[in-house]
Amino acid sequence: MTTVLDLVTEALVTVKALAVGETAQADMTTDALNKFNDVLESLSIQNLAVYSNLQTTFPLVAGTASYTIGPTGAVVAQRPPFIDTAFVRYQGTDFPVVVHTPAEYALLALKSQPGIPQWLIYDPAYPNGVMVLWPVPDQAATLTIYQNTAFTAAATLLDTFDMPPGYRRMIRLMLAWELVTDYPGMSAAEVAKLQADTAGAVALVKRNNKKPELLRSEVAGLDCSGSGNYSNWRDGA
């Protein structure tokens, strides 16, 4: 099983701070561990760099449109850098909720309209994000959101590293790139190759994680058959 120390040592060899088979000194590994965790944190906020989703479900209160989410929020959970998808469950039926931008929400004329939520507007504030639902829930229900799972920081160099194919090489190269200015033993050509290899490894992982694009149309959610008026299939109006 690969450990964080294995990756740290390989990254130090890559930037020529160590020779193959040489053991790193404590101050070198301590600094590299901090940079290793910086790399994981950087990947956690990049949508296509994350390979798994976290599902969070919580109750909605009738008449309450806004909910905070985070370590000290009304919903105590991992603070999402962004929300992928969501749905509302009411009396055993799931209703899709589309994630919209604050700019789109600003164009709504009646923001206090009650009903089954169809929109979710998310502000990734820190330390707690803010979710706003529209229409405002008019009855008890639950909301389920899907967000990227943040990578867990390594506590020690002996922590094991277990990620899908491609991640080991990507993180080793990203860590080497973080360390390259601390150990200026590489030539300009070698630094350029490291930069290109790092970019290629990141692109390969992101390309593998890319999800199929789903096109949506507001008109597709409407039906004007028979009555001559548009009706919304989501709430049965």
ZAVEXPA-541798 format. One record per residue (C-alpha): residue in one letter; x, y, z. Coordinates in Angstrom, 1 decimal. Example, Ala and Ser with C-alpha at 12.3 -4.5 7.8 and 13.67 -1.06 7.14 Angstrom:
BEGIN
tilum, c1, c2, c3
A, 12.3, -4.5, 7.8;
S, 13.7, -1.1, 7.1;
//
This chain:
BEGIN
tilum, c1, c2, c3
M, 0.0, 0.0, 0.0;
T, 1.3, 3.4, -1.0;
T, 1.8, 5.9, 1.9;
V, 2.0, 9.7, 1.8;
L, 5.7, 9.3, 2.6;
D, 6.2, 7.3, -0.6;
L, 4.6, 10.1, -2.7;
V, 6.6, 12.8, -0.8;
T, 9.8, 10.9, -1.4;
E, 9.1, 10.4, -5.1;
A, 8.3, 14.1, -5.5;
L, 11.5, 15.1, -3.8;
V, 13.4, 12.8, -6.1;
T, 11.6, 14.3, -9.1;
V, 12.9, 17.8, -8.2;
K, 16.3, 16.4, -7.5;
A, 16.2, 17.2, -3.8;
L, 17.0, 13.5, -3.1;
A, 18.8, 10.8, -5.0;
V, 16.9, 7.5, -5.7;
G, 17.1, 5.4, -2.5;
E, 18.0, 8.4, -0.3;
T, 16.0, 9.2, 2.9;
A, 14.6, 12.6, 3.3;
Q, 15.3, 14.6, 6.5;
A, 12.6, 15.5, 8.9;
D, 12.3, 19.2, 7.9;
M, 12.0, 18.2, 4.3;
T, 9.2, 15.8, 4.9;
T, 7.3, 18.1, 7.2;
D, 7.3, 20.9, 4.6;
A, 6.4, 18.4, 1.8;
L, 3.5, 17.0, 3.9;
N, 2.1, 20.6, 4.3;
K, 2.4, 21.1, 0.5;
F, 0.8, 17.6, -0.1;
N, -2.3, 18.8, 1.9;
D, -2.3, 22.1, -0.1;
V, -2.5, 20.0, -3.3;
L, -5.4, 18.0, -1.9;
E, -7.2, 21.2, -0.9;
S, -6.6, 22.7, -4.3;
L, -8.1, 19.6, -6.0;
S, -11.1, 19.7, -3.7;
I, -12.3, 23.0, -5.1;
Q, -11.9, 21.9, -8.7;
N, -15.1, 20.3, -10.0;
L, -13.6, 17.8, -12.4;
A, -10.7, 16.9, -10.1;
V, -13.0, 15.2, -7.6;
Y, -14.2, 11.7, -8.4;
S, -16.9, 11.1, -5.8;
N, -20.1, 12.9, -4.6;
L, -21.5, 13.5, -1.2;
Q, -25.2, 13.3, -0.6;
T, -26.8, 15.4, 2.1;
T, -30.4, 15.3, 3.0;
F, -32.1, 17.6, 5.5;
P, -35.7, 18.8, 6.3;
L, -37.3, 21.8, 4.8;
V, -39.5, 24.1, 7.0;
A, -42.7, 25.5, 5.6;
G, -42.3, 29.2, 4.9;
T, -38.4, 29.1, 5.2;
A, -36.5, 29.8, 1.9;
S, -33.0, 30.2, 3.2;
Y, -30.7, 27.6, 4.8;
T, -27.1, 27.8, 5.8;
I, -24.8, 24.8, 5.4;
G, -21.4, 24.2, 6.9;
P, -19.7, 23.3, 10.1;
T, -21.8, 25.8, 12.1;
G, -24.8, 26.1, 9.7;
A, -28.4, 25.2, 10.2;
V, -27.4, 22.2, 8.2;
V, -24.3, 20.8, 9.8;
A, -22.4, 19.2, 6.9;
Q, -19.3, 19.7, 4.6;
R, -19.6, 23.2, 3.2;
P, -20.0, 22.8, -0.6;
P, -17.8, 24.9, -2.9;
F, -20.7, 24.4, -5.3;
I, -23.8, 22.2, -5.6;
D, -24.2, 19.8, -8.5;
T, -27.8, 18.7, -8.4;
A, -30.7, 18.5, -6.0;
F, -34.2, 17.2, -5.5;
V, -37.2, 17.8, -3.1;
R, -39.0, 14.8, -1.7;
Y, -42.6, 15.4, -0.7;
Q, -45.0, 12.6, 0.4;
G, -42.8, 10.0, -1.3;
T, -42.5, 11.8, -4.6;
D, -39.2, 13.4, -5.8;
F, -39.3, 16.7, -7.6;
P, -36.2, 17.9, -9.4;
V, -34.6, 21.1, -8.3;
V, -32.4, 23.1, -10.7;
V, -29.4, 25.0, -9.5;
H, -29.6, 28.6, -10.7;
T, -27.3, 31.6, -10.4;
P, -28.0, 34.6, -8.2;
A, -28.3, 36.7, -11.4;
E, -31.2, 34.5, -12.6;
Y, -32.8, 34.6, -9.1;
A, -32.6, 38.4, -9.2;
L, -34.9, 38.5, -12.3;
L, -37.8, 36.7, -10.4;
A, -40.5, 39.2, -9.8;
L, -42.2, 37.3, -6.9;
K, -39.5, 35.8, -4.7;
S, -41.9, 35.0, -1.9;
Q, -44.1, 32.7, -4.1;
P, -45.0, 29.6, -2.1;
G, -44.9, 26.1, -3.5;
I, -42.7, 23.1, -4.1;
P, -39.2, 24.4, -4.7;
Q, -37.9, 24.1, -8.2;
W, -34.9, 26.4, -8.0;
L, -31.9, 26.4, -5.7;
I, -29.6, 29.4, -5.5;
Y, -26.3, 28.8, -3.8;
D, -23.8, 31.3, -2.3;
P, -20.6, 29.6, -1.3;
A, -20.0, 31.9, 1.7;
Y, -17.4, 31.0, 4.3;
P, -17.5, 29.3, 6.8;
N, -21.2, 28.4, 6.0;
G, -22.7, 28.5, 2.5;
V, -26.2, 29.9, 2.0;
M, -28.9, 28.0, 0.0;
V, -32.1, 29.9, -1.1;
L, -35.1, 27.9, -2.5;
W, -37.8, 29.1, -4.9;
P, -40.7, 28.8, -4.7;
V, -40.6, 29.1, -0.9;
P, -41.5, 25.7, 0.7;
D, -45.2, 25.7, 1.6;
Q, -45.1, 22.4, 3.4;
A, -42.8, 20.0, 5.3;
A, -40.5, 18.1, 2.9;
T, -36.8, 17.1, 2.5;
L, -34.1, 18.5, 0.2;
T, -31.3, 16.3, -1.0;
I, -28.2, 17.9, -2.5;
Y, -25.2, 16.4, -4.2;
Q, -21.8, 18.0, -4.0;
N, -18.2, 17.0, -4.5;
T, -16.6, 15.2, -1.6;
A, -13.5, 17.1, -0.3;
F, -10.3, 15.2, -0.1;
T, -9.3, 14.4, 3.5;
A, -6.0, 15.9, 4.5;
A, -3.2, 13.6, 5.6;
A, -2.5, 13.7, 9.3;
T, 0.9, 12.0, 9.1;
L, 3.4, 10.8, 6.5;
L, 2.3, 7.2, 7.3;
D, -1.3, 7.7, 6.2;
T, -2.1, 5.5, 3.3;
F, -2.9, 6.8, -0.2;
D, -5.9, 5.1, -1.9;
M, -7.3, 6.8, -5.0;
P, -8.4, 5.7, -8.5;
P, -6.0, 5.2, -11.3;
G, -4.3, 8.4, -12.5;
Y, -4.4, 10.2, -9.1;
R, -1.1, 8.9, -7.8;
R, 0.9, 10.3, -10.7;
M, -1.1, 13.5, -10.8;
I, -0.6, 14.3, -7.1;
R, 3.1, 13.3, -7.2;
L, 3.7, 15.7, -10.1;
M, 1.6, 18.5, -8.6;
L, 3.5, 18.1, -5.3;
A, 6.8, 18.2, -7.3;
W, 5.7, 21.4, -9.0;
E, 4.9, 22.9, -5.5;
L, 8.4, 21.9, -4.4;
V, 10.4, 22.9, -7.4;
T, 11.1, 26.5, -6.3;
D, 12.4, 25.2, -2.9;
Y, 15.0, 22.9, -4.5;
P, 16.4, 24.6, -7.6;
G, 18.3, 21.6, -8.9;
M, 16.5, 21.2, -12.2;
S, 17.4, 22.7, -15.5;
A, 15.1, 25.0, -17.3;
A, 14.2, 22.2, -19.7;
E, 13.5, 19.9, -16.9;
V, 11.2, 22.4, -15.2;
A, 9.4, 23.0, -18.5;
K, 8.9, 19.2, -18.8;
L, 7.6, 18.9, -15.2;
Q, 5.1, 21.7, -15.9;
A, 3.9, 20.0, -19.1;
D, 3.7, 16.6, -17.4;
T, 1.8, 18.1, -14.5;
A, -0.7, 19.8, -16.8;
G, -1.1, 16.6, -18.8;
A, -1.7, 14.5, -15.7;
V, -4.4, 16.9, -14.4;
A, -6.1, 17.1, -17.8;
L, -6.2, 13.3, -18.0;
V, -7.9, 12.9, -14.6;
K, -10.4, 15.7, -15.3;
R, -11.2, 14.3, -18.8;
N, -11.9, 10.9, -17.1;
N, -14.2, 12.5, -14.5;
K, -16.1, 14.6, -17.0;
K, -19.8, 13.9, -16.8;
P, -22.2, 13.9, -19.8;
E, -23.7, 17.4, -20.3;
L, -27.5, 17.6, -19.8;
L, -29.3, 20.3, -21.7;
R, -32.4, 21.7, -20.1;
S, -35.2, 23.9, -21.5;
E, -37.8, 25.9, -19.5;
V, -40.2, 25.3, -22.3;
A, -39.7, 21.5, -22.1;
G, -41.0, 21.6, -18.6;
L, -44.3, 23.3, -19.7;
D, -47.3, 21.8, -21.4;
C, -49.9, 24.0, -23.2;
S, -52.0, 21.1, -24.6;
G, -55.7, 21.5, -24.5;
S, -56.1, 24.6, -22.2;
G, -54.2, 27.1, -24.3;
N, -52.2, 28.0, -21.2;
Y, -48.8, 26.8, -20.0;
S, -48.9, 24.4, -17.0;
N, -46.0, 23.3, -14.9;
W, -45.7, 19.5, -14.7;
R, -43.5, 19.7, -11.6;
D, -46.2, 20.9, -9.3;
G, -49.2, 19.7, -11.2;
A, -50.6, 23.2, -11.9;
//
